[in-house]
């Protein structure tokens, strides 16, 4: 078979950005690992490799690549990195913010590189590992189809349109099986000792950010901040338990005030962190996400060549299609919940009519069926919500995440809280509400801790044993002689032969490179889907604690116990169970802040309603009619809403020092522009003046 021609002039890693040390034998650190399908066609593989390592003017990403030594029956695995110059260029293009010598956090520019390097600081220390991974993944995902790329070579059924993310298409169709970053085992061990092995010390938030990125660091900051804030209602709950007094009125008012203050102070904390991390300026005009579809064109704001899609089309899809579908799903989930209650009541009445005990196991059957249905519905609804949000075609990743989270939270709210609303305000049984709240909170948290901490470990241990047994069986039962090997090799397809032959054109890692075993072991780990499930768990707990906890003040205690364990369990699974997540830059908790604020506002209504139904308050005014109680409810609700609004106005979203720092940066930027303009004007006037003056003297 003829040998294929070398790609990219013989070196797949070559690019205009290569430095001499990086094109040498020592390959820079691996930031992303790509694992291709074993059955990928040769033309598609060559095309993809050219896109990854090719020049930018040809639609390439100009990244450095090395392959793992080829093993028979194993797909091609690439290690992807970038040159120093490439990292610095893209850092400026992405408008990453770094701290300069003066202590100001501002946009990084290559022309002012020395201003960002402190004394004794090397240029390699300027960008964190998380930022480098973010840059490499960004360059991979932003390999866009050109006008001539109307299909994936070798796959006419996989059509492309101009501006589409090629890597995302390949991941979707299975041509590219996996894309993940590698752990730094040494840094991970140091982080683990400070984090999940240290039960009673403060979380190392800055180290978490440097290793995992801003999104993960913000979640753990929120979890720690929220848990600390829960100590106040927890202490009050213990006092109520010791004193054994009727305190529903006090807890109704306290919960409303506490929720409002906590959320407002957390917003301030987010502003501080976003300023310190350099993400406070992120807007909807930021870099478009990889799956953003549209016609390629010059962006009116940035002047860059980017996909363009009318905003009104996104809004039309959102409000005219997605929103009605979401509301319909919520109504369906509500009726499923009602059907569960009706079935349970029907079974109890039937057993009473027959003279049987109404507390038998059969009474629990509707609840068991309902729980199974909720689990199944959640799975399908999550896929539906993701598809709808993708179809709406939001421009930035933060917009996509916000709308997806909103859809999912609405559905989860119905599944987790509507039964409590039904018991509290339809059945109006406070003892039943307290029992249901206690059971749901404790069981919900116990199941989550089992799923997150114990189950992954059991699966991991079991899979290791199974793998070991399979390897032994393979060694004992699959010894082949030379003839059988020859027969098997003859069955290789033309594409497999070509794929093997072009591997010789890609530089290879050394056989003893530790990154090879690391890539293989981490490739078998589960993918970390992001912080959605973690935030969702806190959101549901938040609702249990503050929507109805005036009837059960000890809910805060169980929440604190769970969260202390949750911090360590989440930290352990991130470090040891899941693949390393790609760093994601965020400025706040996004849609989750709105979700928590919505629950906080709703807690005013639920707590006022519980207060008006409490026997303690009823005894104080036994002669009030139902209409008068409703009026009292409305008055109390409006008073607390007014108090909440006053607290919102009194507590600014940004602390004073952040506002001053932003104003100073803005002033310095304007001053620098003004000075530059003055210098240009002076040079222009001097040239013009000399010309005129010289002409004047000549005439004289």
N, C-alpha and C positions, 0 to 999 in steps of 0.2 A: 504494500500500500504506500502511495507517495506521502511523504511527510508534509504536514501543513506548514505554511510560511510563518515565521516568527511574528508575533504581534508587537505593535508599538516599537518597531525597529529593534527587535531582539530582546528588549527588557520591559517586561510588563510593569515594572515599578517606576519606569522613567517618567518624569514630568518636568515641566519648566521650573517647578519649585524645588527640585531635588538639590540638596547640598551634598558636598563630596562625602561627608561622613555617613549620610543616610543612604547613599547609593552603593556604599561599600558592603562588605559581607555582613556586618552587624545590622540587623533590621531593628528599627525603633520599636518601642513598646506597642503591643497590639491593643487597639482600642475597640474594634468591632470584628466579630467572627462571622463569616458568611458560609453557610452550608448549602450546596446546590443539590438538586435532585439527581439521583443516579441515572435516570432515564432522559435527562435533558439532551436535546439535539445539539450537535456540534456547532451549527450555524448560530443558534441562540446563545450558546456558551461563549463563542468568540465575540459576538456582538456585545454581550454583557460585560465581558472583561475589558473590551475596548472602551466602553462607556465609563467603567470605574476608573481606569488608569489613563484614559486619553486626555487630550488637551481640552481646555474649556471652550476654546473657539470652535471645536468640533463636537461640542455637546458632552464632553467628558467631565469627570470630577477631579482629575489630577491627583488621585490618591495613590499611596504606595501599597503594594500587595505582595504577599508571599503565600505559597501553598504549603499545606502539610504533606509530608512524604506519602506517596500514593500507596494505598493498601487495596488489595483485590476485593471487590464487592462493596467498597466504601465510597461514598460520593465525594466529590471535590470539596475541600474545606479551605477557605481563604482567610488569611489574617490581614486586616486592613489597618493602615496607619496613614500618617501624613508628615510632610516635611515641616521644619520650623517655620519657614517662610509661609507655607500654606496656612498653618494655624494662625499666624499673626494677621494675614490678609483677611481670612474669614472672620476672625474676631472683630476686626474693624467693620467688615461688611454687615455682621449681625448686631453691631452697635453694643457689644458687651461693655459693661461699665466696670472699671477697675479703680482702685484707690491710687492717687498720685502722690508725689513727694510732699505736697502741702496738706495731705490728709483728705482731700476732696474726692468724692466718688463721681467720676464722670466718664463719658464715652471714650473708649480706647481708640487711639489713632496711631498708625504705624509711624507717621512723620514725627510724632512726639513720644516715641518709644522710651527714650531716656527719662522722661518725666515720670514714668510709671515704674521705673526700676530704682528701688531704694539702694543705699550704700551696701555693697557686698552681695546684692541680689543678682542672680543669673537670669537670663531671658527664659530659660527652661522652667523657672519657678513662677513665671508671671501668670500662666494659666493652670488651673487645677485639673486633676485627672478627670473629674466630672465634666468640666468645660471642654476638654479635649474630646471626650467621648461624644458629647453633644454636638461638637463641630463636625466630627467624622460622620456621625449618623445624619446630621443635617445635609451634608454634601451628598451622601448616598441617596437619601430620600428625595433630594432635589435634582437628581438626574432626570431631566424632562425630555419627553419625546419631541423631536424636531418635526418640521413640516414633512420631511421625507420618511419619517418613521410611522407608517400607517398600520404596521402590524409587527408582532414579534417574529423575527426571522425563523423560519422552519415551522411556525405555528400560525397559519393564515386565519385560524378561528379566533386567535387572540388579537383583536383589533386594538389600535391605539389612536388617540387623537392628540393633536399638538398641545403640548403643555402638561400632559399626564405624567405622573411619577412612575418611571419605569420599574423601580425597585418594588413599589407597592403592587404593581400589576404582577410582577414575578412572584411575590409572596402570595398573592391572592390565588394564582393559578398553580402554585406548587412547584414552579421551576426553581424557585429559591425557597428552600425548606425552613431555614432558620437564620435569624440575624440577632446576635446578642453580644454584649460586651463581656470581658473577662474580669474576674475578681483579682485583686492584688492581695495575695494570701498574707503577706507580712503586714500590710496596713490593716487588713481585716482582723487579724489576731490582736493587734494593738487596740483597735476600735472595740472589739468584743470585750476585752478586759475592762475597759472604761464604761461599757454600756450594759450588756445583758448579764455579765457576771458580777456586776456591782449593783446590788439590790437597793441600797439606801443612799447612793450618791447621786448628784445631779447629772442629768443626761449631757453628754458631750455634743451639744447642738452644732457647734462650728465644725467639728470633725465629721459629723453626719452629713452636713452640707457639702463639705469638700469631697467626700467619698461618694455619696448617693445623689447629690444635687438638691436644689431648692425645694422641689415638691415633697420629697420624703422628709427633709428636715422640717418643713413647715407643719406637716402632719404630726410629727413627734413633739414639736413645740406646742402645738394646739392641745395634744393629748396631755402633756405635762401641765400646761397652764389651766386646762379645764379641771383636771384632777385636783390640783392645788385649790382651785376656787370651790370645789365641792366640799372641802373640809368644813366650811362654815355651816352649810345646811346639815352636814353629818353631825356636828356637835350639837346643833339645835335639836336634831332628831333624837339623840341620846338623852338630852335634857327632858324632852317630852316623854320619853319612855320611863325615865326615873321619877318624874313628878306625877305622871299618870293623870294629867289634866286635859280637859277639852281645849284643843288649841287650833282647831281647823281655821278659825278666822285669822289668827296670827300668821299661819303658814300660807294662807291664800295671798295675803298682802306681801309677805316676805318673798315668796317665790317670784312674784311679778317684778318686784324691785331688784332682786338678785339677778334674774335672767337679763334684765335690761342693762344693768351696770356691767355684768360680765361681758355681754356681747359688744357694748360700746368700748370697754377697755381693751378687749381683744382686737377690735379694729385698729386702735392706736398701736397696739403691739405689732400688728401686721405692717403698718406703715413704717415703724422703726426697722423691722427686719427687711422689708423691701428696699428701704433706702440703704441699709448697710450692705445688702446683697447686690445692689445695683439693678433691681428689677422694678423699681417704683414707676418708671416711665413707660412700662409696657402698655400698648394700646391696641385697638382693633386695626391699626395701620401697620402692625408688625409683619414679619415674614409670613407668607401664606403657608398653611400646613401642606404636607405632601399630597394628600388626597383631594385637595382643592381643585375643582375642575373649571375650565373656562378657556376662552380664546386668548392666546398669547398676545400681549401688547405692552406698550409703555405705560407704566403706572403714572397717573397724573400727579401723585404726591411725591413719590420717591424717585421717579424717572427711571426705574429699573424695568427690565423686560420680564414681566410676570403674568400669570394667568389672570384674566379679567372676567368677572361674572356680575351681572346687575344685582344690586342689593334688593330691589323690589321683588325679583323672582324668588330669592331666598325667603323673604317675609311672606310672600303669597303661599309658598309651600308650607311654611311654618304654621300660619294662622288658618289657612283654608283647608289643609289636609291633615297635618300632623296633630294639631290641637284637637279637632273633633275625634280622631282615632284614639288619642290618649284619654279623653273624657269618656268615650264609649267603653274603653277597657276598665276605667275606674268604676263606672256604673256596674259593669259585669262583675267585678271583684266584690263590690258592695252587696250585690244580690246573692253571690256565692256565700258570703259571710252570713247573710240573713237566712239563707236556706239551711245552713249548719245549725243556727239557733232554733229554727222552726222544727227541724228534724229531731234535735235533742229534746225539745219540749214535747213533741209528739210521742217520742219513746217513753218519756217519764209519765205522761198521762195514760198511755196504754198500759204500762206496768201497774200503775195505781188502780186502774179499773179492773185489772185482773188479780189484784191483791198481792202483787209481787213487790219485792224490795226495789225501790227506785234508785238505789245507789250501786246497781250491778255494773259489771264491765261493759255490758252492751250499751249503756248510756253514753260511754265515752267514744262509741263508734263514730258518730257524726264529727266529733272534734278531731279524731285520728284521720278520717277521710278528708276533712277540711285542711288539715296541716299538709297532707300529701298533695292536695290540689294546689295549695298556695305555693309549695315548692316547685311544682311543675309549671304553674302559670308564671312564676317569677323568671324561670329559665327562658321560656318562650317570649315573655314580654321584654326581657333584656335584649334579646336578639332583635325584636321588633323596634325597640327604642333606638338601638344602635343603627339599624338600617334606615329608619326615618331621619335621624340626625345626619347621617351620611348623605342621604338623598337631598336634604335641604341645602347642602353645599355651603357650609359656613367657612369664612375665609381663614381665620386663625385657629390654632389648636385650643386656645383658651375659650373662644366662642363655641367651638364644637363641644368641649367638655362641659361648659355651662348649660347648654341646651339639652345635652344627653342626661346630665345629672338631674336637671329639673324634671324631665319625663319620668325617670326612674324613681325619684323621691316621691312624686305624686302617687304612683302606684303602690310603693312601699308604705306610704302613710295610710292608705285604705286598708291594706292587709294587716298592719300592726296595731293601728289605733282605733279603727272604727268599731271594733267589738267593745272597747272600753267606753266609747261614746254611747253605744247602744245600752250598755248596762247602767251607765251613770244617768242618762237623761231620758231614756225610754222606760226601762225597768225600774230605775230609781232605787236601787238596792245598794246602799253604801257598804255593807258587809261583803256582799258579793263582789263589788268593785275592788275593795281592798284585797280580797283573796285572789281575784283574777290578776290584779296588778302585781302582787307578790310572786305568784306562780310564773307569769309571763316574763318578769324581769329576771328572776333567778335562773329559770330554765333556759331562757334565751342566752344569757351570759355563759351558763355552763356548757351549752351546746357549742357556742362560738369558740370558747377556749379549747374544747376538745377537738374541734375541727382545725383550729389554727396551730395548736401546739403539739397535741399528742398524735392525732391522725397522720400528719405528714411524716412524723418520725417513724411510726409503725409501717407506713407504706414504703418509706425509704429502706428500712431494715429488711422488710420482706422482699423488695425488689432486688436488693443486693444478694440475698440468699438464692433467689430464683436465677439470677444471672450467673451466679457461681455454679449452680447445678447444671445449667444449660451449657456453660463452658466445658465442664467435665464431660458431659454427654457428647459434646462436639468433638472433643479430643479422642474419646474412646470409640465413638461410633462412626466417625467420618474420616477415617484414614484412607486416603486415596492413593493408588499407584500412579505412575507416570502416564499410563494409558488413559485412565479416567480423567486426569487433569487435562490431557490433550483433547479428549472428546468435549470436555466442558468448555475449553477455550474456543473450540470451533463453533460453539453456539453463540459466541458474542456477536452482537449486531454490528453493522457498519458504523453506526453512531458511537457505540462503545469503543470500538477500535480508534476512531478519530479522536474521541475525548481523551483516551489514554495517551495518544501521540502528541496532542497539543500541550499536555502537562509538562513536557520537557522544555517548552518555551517559557514557562513561568518559573521565576526563581523560587527555590525551595528552602524551607527552614532546615536548620541542622537537625539531624536525627535525634540528638540528645537534648534538644531545646525543651525546657520544662513547659513551655506554652502549649505544646502538642497534647500532653496528657491532661493539662488543665482544660483545654478546649473540648476534649472528648468527654471528660467527667461532667463539666458544666453544661455541655450540650444535652445531657440526659436529664438535667434538672427541669423542674416545672418553671414555666414563664410567670413572672410577677406581673399581674394585670394592672398594677397601679394602685393608688390609694383609695379608689372608690369604695371597695368593701369595708375598708378600715373606717372611713368617714361615715359610711352608712350605719355601721355598728354603733358609733358614738351618737349619731343622729337619733336612732331608735331608743337608745338608752336615755338621751336627753329628754325625749318626749315622755318616756315612762316616769322619769324623775320629776318633771315639772308640770306636766299637763294635769296629772291627777294625784301627785304625791302629797297633797294636803290631807288626804285620807290615810296616807301611809308615809310618814316623815322618815322612816328608816330606809327608804329607797336610796337616799344619798350614800348611806354606809355601804350598801351592796355595790353601788356604782364605783365607789373609791376602791374597794377590795378588788373588783374586776379590773379596774384601770391600772392598778399597780402591777397586776399579773400581765395585763394586756401589753404594757410597755415592753416588758422583757420578752414576752412571747413573740410579738411583732418584730422586735429587734433580732431575735434568734432566727426566725424564719427568713428574714431578709438576708442575714449574713450566711446562713448555713443550709437552708432548704431550697430557696429559689435562685434562679439565675439573677445575676446583677442587673437591676433595672437601669435603663438608659436615663441619664440625668434630664430632668425637665425643669425649665425655669418658670416660676410663678411669682406673682406679687401679692397674692392673698388666697384665701380659701375659695374664692369664686362663688359658684352657685351654692356651696354649702353655707356660706355666711347668710345668704338670703333664706335658705331653708331653716337654719337655726333661728333667724329673726322671725320667720313666719310662725314657728312653733312658740316662740316667746310671746308674740302678739296673741296667738290662740290660747296660750295659757291664762291670759287675762279673762277671757270668756269662760273657759272651763272652771277656773278657780272661783270666779264670781258666781257661776252657776252652782257649784258645790257649796259655796258659802250660804247662798240663799236657800238651799235644800237641807242645810245642816240642822239637826235638832237643837243645837246650842243656840243658834240665832232664832229659830222658830219659837223657842220658849220665851224669848225676850219680847216678842210681839205676836201673841197667839191669835189676836183678832184681825190681823191683816188678811185681806182677800187675795185670791190668786192674781188678780190684775195688779194689786198694790205690790205684791212680791215681784212681779215682772218689772214694774216701774222701779222698784228698789234695785233690782239687778241691773237695769239700764243705767241708773245713776252711778252705782258703784263701778260699773264697767267704764263709763266715760271719765270718771275721776281718775281711775288707774291709767287709762289711755292718755289722759292729759299729763299725768305724772311721768309716764314713759316718754312722752314727747319732750317734756321739759328736760329730762335727763339726757335725751338725745342731743338737745341744743347746748346744754351746759358742757357736755364732754365732747370736745372736738375730735374728729377722725384722725387728725395728725397732731402729734405733740409739737410744742413750740420750737424745739431745737431742729426738728425735721423741716418745718416750714422755713426757718431761718436759713438752714443749709441749702435747701432747694432754691430759695431766693438769691443766695450768694452765688451759687453755680450759674444761675440764669444771668445775674449781673455780670459775672466774669466773662461769660460767653459773649454777651452783648458788647462788653468793653473790648474784648479781643477782636471782635468783628469791626468795631469802630476804629480801633488802632490800625488794623490792616487796611481799612478803607482810607484812613487819613494818609497812610504811607503811599498808597496808590495815587491818591489825589495830588500829594506833594510831588511825586515823581513826574506825574503828568503835567503839572503846572511849571515845574522846573524846565522840562523839555520844551514846553510851549514858550515860556518866557525867554529862554536862551535863543530860541529861533527868532522870535520877534525882535529881541534886543539886538541880536547880531545883524538882522536885516536893517534895523533903524540906524545902527552905527555905519553900516555900509552906505546907506543913503546919504548920511551926513558927509 
